[in-house]
């Protein structure tokens, strides 16, 4: 059960970390700051697991891949907003 918990914590950590990076790049400081809180909390919890058993690194590595992949896929699947009419090239 602990291996599953480590996996899920790392999925959450990397999901939040990818979101944090996107928010920093997009210039939304409040959202980036909130994501940084999640990064610290998830990192601290994972560190407690690593100290007790180094084998937890394996499910953590898999969780890191899944968390980043899911966040990026969600980001890429969002429909792009169309430009306002005054910015179309049809004129």
ZIFEN-V614893 format. One record per run of one state. SS is the DSSP state (helix for helix, strand for strand, loop for the rest). FROM is the first residue (numbers start at 1). TO is the last residue. If there is no record, write none. Layout:
BEGIN
SS	FROM	TO
SS	FROM	TO
END
This chain:
BEGIN
loop	1	1
helix	2	26
loop	27	28
helix	29	52
loop	53	55
helix	56	77
loop	78	84
helix	85	87
loop	88	91
END
